[in-house]
Amino acid sequence: MSTVIESLPAEYRDVVTALLAERDPELLSALQVQERPTLDQQDEVIEVLADAFTEHLGPGQEPTEQGVLIDNALGAFLTRWPTEALSDD
């Protein structure tokens, strides 16, 4: 069995784990043991990563290197766990 966090590409696991640990440790704990997120959990991950992304915008509202990493991590999460693949469980 692979957990939600383990199923993310290796290059994004650390940033997702760090952001969730800081901003929503309960969600991180759940995603470290579940095989798939619920729709509500997907929404929470999107909110956490989107908020973090907006904190990493530089001049001209261009993302910093960290912002690009967060954006790519969110994209990887949504690619792995698209809404249509999830349920309200």
Phi and psi in radians as a Rosetta constraint file:
Dihedral C 1 N 2 CA 2 C 2 CIRCULARHARMONIC -1.914 0.35
Dihedral N 2 CA 2 C 2 N 3 CIRCULARHARMONIC 2.336 0.35
Dihedral C 2 N 3 CA 3 C 3 CIRCULARHARMONIC -1.454 0.35
Dihedral N 3 CA 3 C 3 N 4 CIRCULARHARMONIC 2.974 0.35
Dihedral C 3 N 4 CA 4 C 4 CIRCULARHARMONIC -0.976 0.35
Dihedral N 4 CA 4 C 4 N 5 CIRCULARHARMONIC -0.862 0.35
Dihedral C 4 N 5 CA 5 C 5 CIRCULARHARMONIC -1.127 0.35
Dihedral N 5 CA 5 C 5 N 6 CIRCULARHARMONIC -0.772 0.35
Dihedral C 5 N 6 CA 6 C 6 CIRCULARHARMONIC -1.121 0.35
Dihedral N 6 CA 6 C 6 N 7 CIRCULARHARMONIC -0.447 0.35
Dihedral C 6 N 7 CA 7 C 7 CIRCULARHARMONIC -1.388 0.35
Dihedral N 7 CA 7 C 7 N 8 CIRCULARHARMONIC -0.189 0.35
Dihedral C 7 N 8 CA 8 C 8 CIRCULARHARMONIC -1.310 0.35
Dihedral N 8 CA 8 C 8 N 9 CIRCULARHARMONIC 2.597 0.35
Dihedral C 8 N 9 CA 9 C 9 CIRCULARHARMONIC -0.957 0.35
Dihedral N 9 CA 9 C 9 N 10 CIRCULARHARMONIC 2.456 0.35
Dihedral C 9 N 10 CA 10 C 10 CIRCULARHARMONIC -0.927 0.35
Dihedral N 10 CA 10 C 10 N 11 CIRCULARHARMONIC -0.638 0.35
Dihedral C 10 N 11 CA 11 C 11 CIRCULARHARMONIC -1.209 0.35
Dihedral N 11 CA 11 C 11 N 12 CIRCULARHARMONIC -0.205 0.35
Dihedral C 11 N 12 CA 12 C 12 CIRCULARHARMONIC -1.955 0.35
Dihedral N 12 CA 12 C 12 N 13 CIRCULARHARMONIC -0.198 0.35
Dihedral C 12 N 13 CA 13 C 13 CIRCULARHARMONIC -1.023 0.35
Dihedral N 13 CA 13 C 13 N 14 CIRCULARHARMONIC -0.772 0.35
Dihedral C 13 N 14 CA 14 C 14 CIRCULARHARMONIC -1.115 0.35
Dihedral N 14 CA 14 C 14 N 15 CIRCULARHARMONIC -0.771 0.35
Dihedral C 14 N 15 CA 15 C 15 CIRCULARHARMONIC -1.191 0.35
Dihedral N 15 CA 15 C 15 N 16 CIRCULARHARMONIC -0.709 0.35
Dihedral C 15 N 16 CA 16 C 16 CIRCULARHARMONIC -1.131 0.35
Dihedral N 16 CA 16 C 16 N 17 CIRCULARHARMONIC -0.793 0.35
Dihedral C 16 N 17 CA 17 C 17 CIRCULARHARMONIC -1.078 0.35
Dihedral N 17 CA 17 C 17 N 18 CIRCULARHARMONIC -0.783 0.35
Dihedral C 17 N 18 CA 18 C 18 CIRCULARHARMONIC -1.116 0.35
Dihedral N 18 CA 18 C 18 N 19 CIRCULARHARMONIC -0.771 0.35
Dihedral C 18 N 19 CA 19 C 19 CIRCULARHARMONIC -1.164 0.35
Dihedral N 19 CA 19 C 19 N 20 CIRCULARHARMONIC -0.744 0.35
Dihedral C 19 N 20 CA 20 C 20 CIRCULARHARMONIC -1.195 0.35
Dihedral N 20 CA 20 C 20 N 21 CIRCULARHARMONIC -0.654 0.35
Dihedral C 20 N 21 CA 21 C 21 CIRCULARHARMONIC -1.064 0.35
Dihedral N 21 CA 21 C 21 N 22 CIRCULARHARMONIC -0.676 0.35
Dihedral C 21 N 22 CA 22 C 22 CIRCULARHARMONIC -1.335 0.35
Dihedral N 22 CA 22 C 22 N 23 CIRCULARHARMONIC -0.713 0.35
Dihedral C 22 N 23 CA 23 C 23 CIRCULARHARMONIC -1.823 0.35
Dihedral N 23 CA 23 C 23 N 24 CIRCULARHARMONIC -0.432 0.35
Dihedral C 23 N 24 CA 24 C 24 CIRCULARHARMONIC -2.730 0.35
Dihedral N 24 CA 24 C 24 N 25 CIRCULARHARMONIC 1.243 0.35
Dihedral C 24 N 25 CA 25 C 25 CIRCULARHARMONIC -1.038 0.35
Dihedral N 25 CA 25 C 25 N 26 CIRCULARHARMONIC -0.547 0.35
Dihedral C 25 N 26 CA 26 C 26 CIRCULARHARMONIC -1.133 0.35
Dihedral N 26 CA 26 C 26 N 27 CIRCULARHARMONIC -0.748 0.35
Dihedral C 26 N 27 CA 27 C 27 CIRCULARHARMONIC -1.107 0.35
Dihedral N 27 CA 27 C 27 N 28 CIRCULARHARMONIC -0.774 0.35
Dihedral C 27 N 28 CA 28 C 28 CIRCULARHARMONIC -1.006 0.35
Dihedral N 28 CA 28 C 28 N 29 CIRCULARHARMONIC -0.810 0.35
Dihedral C 28 N 29 CA 29 C 29 CIRCULARHARMONIC -1.004 0.35
Dihedral N 29 CA 29 C 29 N 30 CIRCULARHARMONIC -0.744 0.35
Dihedral C 29 N 30 CA 30 C 30 CIRCULARHARMONIC -1.131 0.35
Dihedral N 30 CA 30 C 30 N 31 CIRCULARHARMONIC -0.760 0.35
Dihedral C 30 N 31 CA 31 C 31 CIRCULARHARMONIC -1.263 0.35
Dihedral N 31 CA 31 C 31 N 32 CIRCULARHARMONIC -0.283 0.35
Dihedral C 31 N 32 CA 32 C 32 CIRCULARHARMONIC -1.441 0.35
Dihedral N 32 CA 32 C 32 N 33 CIRCULARHARMONIC -0.136 0.35
Dihedral C 32 N 33 CA 33 C 33 CIRCULARHARMONIC -2.162 0.35
Dihedral N 33 CA 33 C 33 N 34 CIRCULARHARMONIC -0.303 0.35
Dihedral C 33 N 34 CA 34 C 34 CIRCULARHARMONIC -1.519 0.35
Dihedral N 34 CA 34 C 34 N 35 CIRCULARHARMONIC 2.645 0.35
Dihedral C 34 N 35 CA 35 C 35 CIRCULARHARMONIC -1.432 0.35
Dihedral N 35 CA 35 C 35 N 36 CIRCULARHARMONIC -0.451 0.35
Dihedral C 35 N 36 CA 36 C 36 CIRCULARHARMONIC -2.628 0.35
Dihedral N 36 CA 36 C 36 N 37 CIRCULARHARMONIC 2.599 0.35
Dihedral C 36 N 37 CA 37 C 37 CIRCULARHARMONIC -1.398 0.35
Dihedral N 37 CA 37 C 37 N 38 CIRCULARHARMONIC 2.787 0.35
Dihedral C 37 N 38 CA 38 C 38 CIRCULARHARMONIC -1.475 0.35
Dihedral N 38 CA 38 C 38 N 39 CIRCULARHARMONIC 2.971 0.35
Dihedral C 38 N 39 CA 39 C 39 CIRCULARHARMONIC -1.066 0.35
Dihedral N 39 CA 39 C 39 N 40 CIRCULARHARMONIC -0.716 0.35
Dihedral C 39 N 40 CA 40 C 40 CIRCULARHARMONIC -1.098 0.35
Dihedral N 40 CA 40 C 40 N 41 CIRCULARHARMONIC -0.723 0.35
Dihedral C 40 N 41 CA 41 C 41 CIRCULARHARMONIC -1.158 0.35
Dihedral N 41 CA 41 C 41 N 42 CIRCULARHARMONIC -0.659 0.35
Dihedral C 41 N 42 CA 42 C 42 CIRCULARHARMONIC -1.043 0.35
Dihedral N 42 CA 42 C 42 N 43 CIRCULARHARMONIC -0.791 0.35
Dihedral C 42 N 43 CA 43 C 43 CIRCULARHARMONIC -1.032 0.35
Dihedral N 43 CA 43 C 43 N 44 CIRCULARHARMONIC -0.712 0.35
Dihedral C 43 N 44 CA 44 C 44 CIRCULARHARMONIC -1.156 0.35
Dihedral N 44 CA 44 C 44 N 45 CIRCULARHARMONIC -0.720 0.35
Dihedral C 44 N 45 CA 45 C 45 CIRCULARHARMONIC -1.098 0.35
Dihedral N 45 CA 45 C 45 N 46 CIRCULARHARMONIC -0.784 0.35
Dihedral C 45 N 46 CA 46 C 46 CIRCULARHARMONIC -1.009 0.35
Dihedral N 46 CA 46 C 46 N 47 CIRCULARHARMONIC -0.785 0.35
Dihedral C 46 N 47 CA 47 C 47 CIRCULARHARMONIC -1.097 0.35
Dihedral N 47 CA 47 C 47 N 48 CIRCULARHARMONIC -0.814 0.35
Dihedral C 47 N 48 CA 48 C 48 CIRCULARHARMONIC -1.075 0.35
Dihedral N 48 CA 48 C 48 N 49 CIRCULARHARMONIC -0.858 0.35
Dihedral C 48 N 49 CA 49 C 49 CIRCULARHARMONIC -1.212 0.35
Dihedral N 49 CA 49 C 49 N 50 CIRCULARHARMONIC -0.658 0.35
Dihedral C 49 N 50 CA 50 C 50 CIRCULARHARMONIC -1.141 0.35
Dihedral N 50 CA 50 C 50 N 51 CIRCULARHARMONIC -0.735 0.35
Dihedral C 50 N 51 CA 51 C 51 CIRCULARHARMONIC -1.075 0.35
Dihedral N 51 CA 51 C 51 N 52 CIRCULARHARMONIC -0.763 0.35
Dihedral C 51 N 52 CA 52 C 52 CIRCULARHARMONIC -1.122 0.35
Dihedral N 52 CA 52 C 52 N 53 CIRCULARHARMONIC -0.683 0.35
Dihedral C 52 N 53 CA 53 C 53 CIRCULARHARMONIC -1.025 0.35
Dihedral N 53 CA 53 C 53 N 54 CIRCULARHARMONIC -0.808 0.35
Dihedral C 53 N 54 CA 54 C 54 CIRCULARHARMONIC -1.133 0.35
Dihedral N 54 CA 54 C 54 N 55 CIRCULARHARMONIC -0.370 0.35
Dihedral C 54 N 55 CA 55 C 55 CIRCULARHARMONIC -1.400 0.35
Dihedral N 55 CA 55 C 55 N 56 CIRCULARHARMONIC -0.139 0.35
Dihedral C 55 N 56 CA 56 C 56 CIRCULARHARMONIC -2.113 0.35
Dihedral N 56 CA 56 C 56 N 57 CIRCULARHARMONIC 0.839 0.35
Dihedral C 56 N 57 CA 57 C 57 CIRCULARHARMONIC -1.875 0.35
Dihedral N 57 CA 57 C 57 N 58 CIRCULARHARMONIC 2.373 0.35
Dihedral C 57 N 58 CA 58 C 58 CIRCULARHARMONIC -1.769 0.35
Dihedral N 58 CA 58 C 58 N 59 CIRCULARHARMONIC -2.718 0.35
Dihedral C 58 N 59 CA 59 C 59 CIRCULARHARMONIC -0.989 0.35
Dihedral N 59 CA 59 C 59 N 60 CIRCULARHARMONIC 2.430 0.35
Dihedral C 59 N 60 CA 60 C 60 CIRCULARHARMONIC 1.214 0.35
Dihedral N 60 CA 60 C 60 N 61 CIRCULARHARMONIC 0.311 0.35
Dihedral C 60 N 61 CA 61 C 61 CIRCULARHARMONIC 1.068 0.35
Dihedral N 61 CA 61 C 61 N 62 CIRCULARHARMONIC 0.418 0.35
Dihedral C 61 N 62 CA 62 C 62 CIRCULARHARMONIC -1.455 0.35
Dihedral N 62 CA 62 C 62 N 63 CIRCULARHARMONIC 2.410 0.35
Dihedral C 62 N 63 CA 63 C 63 CIRCULARHARMONIC -1.176 0.35
Dihedral N 63 CA 63 C 63 N 64 CIRCULARHARMONIC 2.485 0.35
Dihedral C 63 N 64 CA 64 C 64 CIRCULARHARMONIC -1.275 0.35
Dihedral N 64 CA 64 C 64 N 65 CIRCULARHARMONIC 3.123 0.35
Dihedral C 64 N 65 CA 65 C 65 CIRCULARHARMONIC -1.009 0.35
Dihedral N 65 CA 65 C 65 N 66 CIRCULARHARMONIC -0.742 0.35
Dihedral C 65 N 66 CA 66 C 66 CIRCULARHARMONIC -1.149 0.35
Dihedral N 66 CA 66 C 66 N 67 CIRCULARHARMONIC -0.675 0.35
Dihedral C 66 N 67 CA 67 C 67 CIRCULARHARMONIC -1.082 0.35
Dihedral N 67 CA 67 C 67 N 68 CIRCULARHARMONIC -0.725 0.35
Dihedral C 67 N 68 CA 68 C 68 CIRCULARHARMONIC -1.095 0.35
Dihedral N 68 CA 68 C 68 N 69 CIRCULARHARMONIC -0.751 0.35
Dihedral C 68 N 69 CA 69 C 69 CIRCULARHARMONIC -1.057 0.35
Dihedral N 69 CA 69 C 69 N 70 CIRCULARHARMONIC -0.786 0.35
Dihedral C 69 N 70 CA 70 C 70 CIRCULARHARMONIC -1.115 0.35
Dihedral N 70 CA 70 C 70 N 71 CIRCULARHARMONIC -0.771 0.35
Dihedral C 70 N 71 CA 71 C 71 CIRCULARHARMONIC -1.067 0.35
Dihedral N 71 CA 71 C 71 N 72 CIRCULARHARMONIC -0.753 0.35
Dihedral C 71 N 72 CA 72 C 72 CIRCULARHARMONIC -1.163 0.35
Dihedral N 72 CA 72 C 72 N 73 CIRCULARHARMONIC -0.626 0.35
Dihedral C 72 N 73 CA 73 C 73 CIRCULARHARMONIC -1.131 0.35
Dihedral N 73 CA 73 C 73 N 74 CIRCULARHARMONIC -0.731 0.35
Dihedral C 73 N 74 CA 74 C 74 CIRCULARHARMONIC -1.097 0.35
Dihedral N 74 CA 74 C 74 N 75 CIRCULARHARMONIC -0.772 0.35
Dihedral C 74 N 75 CA 75 C 75 CIRCULARHARMONIC -1.035 0.35
Dihedral N 75 CA 75 C 75 N 76 CIRCULARHARMONIC -0.727 0.35
Dihedral C 75 N 76 CA 76 C 76 CIRCULARHARMONIC -1.141 0.35
Dihedral N 76 CA 76 C 76 N 77 CIRCULARHARMONIC -0.708 0.35
Dihedral C 76 N 77 CA 77 C 77 CIRCULARHARMONIC -1.071 0.35
Dihedral N 77 CA 77 C 77 N 78 CIRCULARHARMONIC -0.816 0.35
Dihedral C 77 N 78 CA 78 C 78 CIRCULARHARMONIC -1.237 0.35
Dihedral N 78 CA 78 C 78 N 79 CIRCULARHARMONIC -0.507 0.35
Dihedral C 78 N 79 CA 79 C 79 CIRCULARHARMONIC -1.196 0.35
Dihedral N 79 CA 79 C 79 N 80 CIRCULARHARMONIC -0.742 0.35
Dihedral C 79 N 80 CA 80 C 80 CIRCULARHARMONIC -1.268 0.35
Dihedral N 80 CA 80 C 80 N 81 CIRCULARHARMONIC -0.644 0.35
Dihedral C 80 N 81 CA 81 C 81 CIRCULARHARMONIC -2.204 0.35
Dihedral N 81 CA 81 C 81 N 82 CIRCULARHARMONIC 1.199 0.35
Dihedral C 81 N 82 CA 82 C 82 CIRCULARHARMONIC -1.160 0.35
Dihedral N 82 CA 82 C 82 N 83 CIRCULARHARMONIC 2.658 0.35
Dihedral C 82 N 83 CA 83 C 83 CIRCULARHARMONIC -0.916 0.35
Dihedral N 83 CA 83 C 83 N 84 CIRCULARHARMONIC -0.746 0.35
Dihedral C 83 N 84 CA 84 C 84 CIRCULARHARMONIC -1.163 0.35
Dihedral N 84 CA 84 C 84 N 85 CIRCULARHARMONIC -0.233 0.35
Dihedral C 84 N 85 CA 85 C 85 CIRCULARHARMONIC -1.608 0.35
Dihedral N 85 CA 85 C 85 N 86 CIRCULARHARMONIC -0.044 0.35
Dihedral C 85 N 86 CA 86 C 86 CIRCULARHARMONIC -1.956 0.35
Dihedral N 86 CA 86 C 86 N 87 CIRCULARHARMONIC 2.873 0.35
Dihedral C 86 N 87 CA 87 C 87 CIRCULARHARMONIC -2.293 0.35
Dihedral N 87 CA 87 C 87 N 88 CIRCULARHARMONIC 3.066 0.35
Dihedral C 87 N 88 CA 88 C 88 CIRCULARHARMONIC -1.455 0.35
Dihedral N 88 CA 88 C 88 N 89 CIRCULARHARMONIC 0.124 0.35
